[in-house]
Amino acid sequence: MGVSLKDVAQRAGVSIKTVSNVVNNYPHVTPQMRAKVQQAIDELGYRPNLTARHLRKGRTGIIAFAVPELGNPYFAELAGAIIDAAAQHDYTVLVDHTAGLRERELLVCQEFRSHVIDGLILSPIHLETADLVARQETSPLVLLGEREYEAPYDQIAIDNVAAAREAVRHLVGLGRRRIAFLGSRTDRERQPAHLRLRGWREELVAAGLEPAETLIVATDGYGRSDGAAAMSALLD
């Protein structure tokens, strides 16, 4: 059996309520009483039952973070930032890997048991607006990524056109004139690839350069192997 509030109260010679006030850092406890209770906590090695505390507050203390590729340095760095931020609010982050598969994204988005988590952060690849609109889960959802959804959920994204223009502007500033674009796609007009390609074209034109169609290479994905294959094809 672990050490309980009752055990601490008996050791300190105070009420269980007083111990609870100290553990929850309520301000109306005198410094002398707080020190007395803290000493008993230290002597007995008491640790709060976080699960019980979360249940009393109506939350689990767990946030789910689902990404398509755990091995991608971007998602690894992002996961670390989310975990650090969550820890500041006493939340634990449960990381899930969808592998970019539609069925796994649907499973996480629509069938993830809401009583297990307090919220979901999801970076989808293949989900459609209809999938999000049909979502029955009650836990809050935040979407990451540049795909645009007309659904009642918050979404965090970047301005892909502006980002591509800035990248091209940087290269032009270095004196480059033949600037390639790797990663064009033939599906979905509003996808990140199309927006980035638009930014590439706009900035080249603004710099007085002609966008060369022969320097555009399509890819099936955005992994390292996709980039390597596209670069090899371009050099050939």
Contacts in CASP RR format, 6 or more apart in sequence:
PFRMAT RR
TARGET T0000
AUTHOR 0000-0000-0000
METHOD contacts of the structure
MODEL  1
MGVSLKDVAQRAGVSIKTVSNVVNNYPHVTPQMRAKVQQAIDELGYRPNL
TARHLRKGRTGIIAFAVPELGNPYFAELAGAIIDAAAQHDYTVLVDHTAG
LRERELLVCQEFRSHVIDGLILSPIHLETADLVARQETSPLVLLGEREYE
APYDQIAIDNVAAAREAVRHLVGLGRRRIAFLGSRTDRERQPAHLRLRGW
REELVAAGLEPAETLIVATDGYGRSDGAAAMSALLD
3 44 0 8 1.000
3 45 0 8 1.000
3 46 0 8 1.000
3 47 0 8 1.000
4 46 0 8 1.000
5 16 0 8 1.000
5 19 0 8 1.000
5 20 0 8 1.000
5 23 0 8 1.000
5 46 0 8 1.000
6 16 0 8 1.000
7 44 0 8 1.000
7 46 0 8 1.000
8 19 0 8 1.000
8 37 0 8 1.000
8 40 0 8 1.000
8 41 0 8 1.000
8 44 0 8 1.000
8 46 0 8 1.000
9 15 0 8 1.000
9 16 0 8 1.000
9 18 0 8 1.000
9 19 0 8 1.000
9 40 0 8 1.000
11 40 0 8 1.000
11 43 0 8 1.000
11 44 0 8 1.000
12 18 0 8 1.000
12 19 0 8 1.000
12 36 0 8 1.000
12 37 0 8 1.000
12 39 0 8 1.000
12 40 0 8 1.000
13 40 0 8 1.000
14 33 0 8 1.000
14 36 0 8 1.000
14 37 0 8 1.000
18 29 0 8 1.000
18 33 0 8 1.000
18 37 0 8 1.000
19 37 0 8 1.000
19 40 0 8 1.000
19 41 0 8 1.000
21 28 0 8 1.000
21 29 0 8 1.000
22 29 0 8 1.000
22 33 0 8 1.000
22 34 0 8 1.000
22 37 0 8 1.000
22 38 0 8 1.000
22 41 0 8 1.000
23 41 0 8 1.000
23 48 0 8 1.000
29 37 0 8 1.000
40 46 0 8 1.000
50 61 0 8 1.000
50 90 0 8 1.000
54 60 0 8 1.000
54 61 0 8 1.000
59 118 0 8 1.000
60 115 0 8 1.000
60 116 0 8 1.000
60 117 0 8 1.000
60 118 0 8 1.000
61 90 0 8 1.000
61 91 0 8 1.000
61 92 0 8 1.000
61 118 0 8 1.000
62 91 0 8 1.000
62 92 0 8 1.000
62 93 0 8 1.000
62 94 0 8 1.000
62 116 0 8 1.000
62 117 0 8 1.000
62 118 0 8 1.000
63 82 0 8 1.000
63 86 0 8 1.000
63 91 0 8 1.000
63 92 0 8 1.000
63 93 0 8 1.000
63 94 0 8 1.000
63 117 0 8 1.000
63 118 0 8 1.000
63 119 0 8 1.000
63 120 0 8 1.000
63 121 0 8 1.000
64 93 0 8 1.000
64 94 0 8 1.000
64 95 0 8 1.000
64 96 0 8 1.000
64 108 0 8 1.000
64 112 0 8 1.000
64 117 0 8 1.000
64 119 0 8 1.000
64 120 0 8 1.000
64 121 0 8 1.000
65 79 0 8 1.000
65 82 0 8 1.000
65 93 0 8 1.000
65 94 0 8 1.000
65 95 0 8 1.000
65 96 0 8 1.000
65 120 0 8 1.000
65 121 0 8 1.000
65 122 0 8 1.000
66 95 0 8 1.000
66 96 0 8 1.000
66 97 0 8 1.000
66 98 0 8 1.000
66 105 0 8 1.000
66 108 0 8 1.000
66 120 0 8 1.000
66 121 0 8 1.000
66 122 0 8 1.000
66 123 0 8 1.000
67 75 0 8 1.000
67 78 0 8 1.000
67 79 0 8 1.000
67 95 0 8 1.000
67 96 0 8 1.000
67 97 0 8 1.000
67 98 0 8 1.000
67 123 0 8 1.000
68 75 0 8 1.000
68 97 0 8 1.000
68 98 0 8 1.000
68 99 0 8 1.000
68 100 0 8 1.000
68 123 0 8 1.000
68 124 0 8 1.000
68 125 0 8 1.000
69 75 0 8 1.000
69 97 0 8 1.000
69 99 0 8 1.000
69 100 0 8 1.000
69 223 0 8 1.000
70 76 0 8 1.000
70 79 0 8 1.000
70 95 0 8 1.000
70 97 0 8 1.000
72 223 0 8 1.000
75 123 0 8 1.000
78 144 0 8 1.000
79 93 0 8 1.000
79 95 0 8 1.000
82 93 0 8 1.000
82 121 0 8 1.000
83 93 0 8 1.000
86 92 0 8 1.000
86 93 0 8 1.000
91 118 0 8 1.000
94 117 0 8 1.000
96 108 0 8 1.000
98 104 0 8 1.000
98 105 0 8 1.000
98 108 0 8 1.000
98 124 0 8 1.000
98 125 0 8 1.000
100 124 0 8 1.000
100 125 0 8 1.000
100 126 0 8 1.000
101 126 0 8 1.000
102 125 0 8 1.000
102 126 0 8 1.000
102 127 0 8 1.000
105 122 0 8 1.000
105 124 0 8 1.000
105 125 0 8 1.000
105 126 0 8 1.000
105 127 0 8 1.000
105 131 0 8 1.000
106 127 0 8 1.000
106 131 0 8 1.000
108 120 0 8 1.000
108 122 0 8 1.000
109 120 0 8 1.000
109 122 0 8 1.000
109 124 0 8 1.000
109 127 0 8 1.000
109 131 0 8 1.000
109 132 0 8 1.000
109 135 0 8 1.000
109 137 0 8 1.000
109 141 0 8 1.000
110 131 0 8 1.000
110 134 0 8 1.000
110 135 0 8 1.000
110 136 0 8 1.000
110 137 0 8 1.000
111 137 0 8 1.000
112 120 0 8 1.000
112 137 0 8 1.000
112 139 0 8 1.000
114 137 0 8 1.000
114 138 0 8 1.000
114 139 0 8 1.000
117 139 0 8 1.000
118 139 0 8 1.000
118 140 0 8 1.000
119 139 0 8 1.000
119 140 0 8 1.000
119 141 0 8 1.000
119 142 0 8 1.000
120 137 0 8 1.000
120 139 0 8 1.000
120 140 0 8 1.000
120 141 0 8 1.000
120 142 0 8 1.000
121 141 0 8 1.000
121 142 0 8 1.000
121 144 0 8 1.000
122 141 0 8 1.000
122 142 0 8 1.000
122 143 0 8 1.000
122 144 0 8 1.000
123 143 0 8 1.000
123 144 0 8 1.000
123 145 0 8 1.000
124 143 0 8 1.000
124 145 0 8 1.000
124 147 0 8 1.000
127 149 0 8 1.000
129 149 0 8 1.000
129 150 0 8 1.000
129 151 0 8 1.000
132 141 0 8 1.000
132 143 0 8 1.000
132 149 0 8 1.000
132 151 0 8 1.000
132 153 0 8 1.000
133 151 0 8 1.000
133 152 0 8 1.000
135 141 0 8 1.000
141 153 0 8 1.000
141 154 0 8 1.000
142 153 0 8 1.000
142 154 0 8 1.000
142 155 0 8 1.000
142 156 0 8 1.000
143 149 0 8 1.000
143 153 0 8 1.000
143 154 0 8 1.000
143 155 0 8 1.000
143 156 0 8 1.000
144 155 0 8 1.000
144 156 0 8 1.000
144 157 0 8 1.000
145 155 0 8 1.000
145 156 0 8 1.000
145 157 0 8 1.000
145 158 0 8 1.000
145 192 0 8 1.000
146 157 0 8 1.000
146 158 0 8 1.000
146 160 0 8 1.000
146 191 0 8 1.000
146 192 0 8 1.000
146 195 0 8 1.000
147 188 0 8 1.000
147 190 0 8 1.000
147 191 0 8 1.000
147 192 0 8 1.000
148 155 0 8 1.000
148 157 0 8 1.000
148 190 0 8 1.000
149 155 0 8 1.000
160 192 0 8 1.000
160 195 0 8 1.000
160 196 0 8 1.000
160 199 0 8 1.000
161 195 0 8 1.000
161 196 0 8 1.000
161 198 0 8 1.000
161 199 0 8 1.000
161 202 0 8 1.000
162 199 0 8 1.000
163 196 0 8 1.000
164 195 0 8 1.000
164 196 0 8 1.000
164 197 0 8 1.000
164 198 0 8 1.000
164 199 0 8 1.000
164 200 0 8 1.000
164 203 0 8 1.000
165 199 0 8 1.000
165 200 0 8 1.000
165 202 0 8 1.000
165 203 0 8 1.000
165 206 0 8 1.000
168 179 0 8 1.000
168 199 0 8 1.000
168 200 0 8 1.000
168 203 0 8 1.000
168 204 0 8 1.000
168 207 0 8 1.000
169 203 0 8 1.000
169 207 0 8 1.000
171 179 0 8 1.000
172 179 0 8 1.000
172 203 0 8 1.000
172 204 0 8 1.000
172 207 0 8 1.000
172 209 0 8 1.000
177 209 0 8 1.000
178 212 0 8 1.000
178 215 0 8 1.000
179 200 0 8 1.000
179 204 0 8 1.000
179 209 0 8 1.000
179 215 0 8 1.000
180 215 0 8 1.000
180 216 0 8 1.000
180 217 0 8 1.000
180 234 0 8 1.000
181 196 0 8 1.000
181 197 0 8 1.000
181 200 0 8 1.000
181 215 0 8 1.000
181 216 0 8 1.000
181 217 0 8 1.000
182 217 0 8 1.000
182 219 0 8 1.000
182 227 0 8 1.000
182 230 0 8 1.000
182 231 0 8 1.000
182 234 0 8 1.000
183 193 0 8 1.000
183 217 0 8 1.000
183 218 0 8 1.000
183 219 0 8 1.000
183 221 0 8 1.000
183 222 0 8 1.000
183 226 0 8 1.000
183 227 0 8 1.000
183 230 0 8 1.000
184 193 0 8 1.000
184 194 0 8 1.000
184 197 0 8 1.000
184 216 0 8 1.000
184 217 0 8 1.000
184 218 0 8 1.000
184 219 0 8 1.000
185 191 0 8 1.000
185 193 0 8 1.000
185 194 0 8 1.000
185 218 0 8 1.000
185 219 0 8 1.000
186 218 0 8 1.000
188 194 0 8 1.000
197 216 0 8 1.000
200 211 0 8 1.000
201 211 0 8 1.000
204 210 0 8 1.000
204 211 0 8 1.000
205 211 0 8 1.000
215 234 0 8 1.000
217 230 0 8 1.000
217 231 0 8 1.000
217 233 0 8 1.000
217 234 0 8 1.000
218 230 0 8 1.000
219 226 0 8 1.000
219 227 0 8 1.000
219 229 0 8 1.000
219 230 0 8 1.000
220 226 0 8 1.000
END
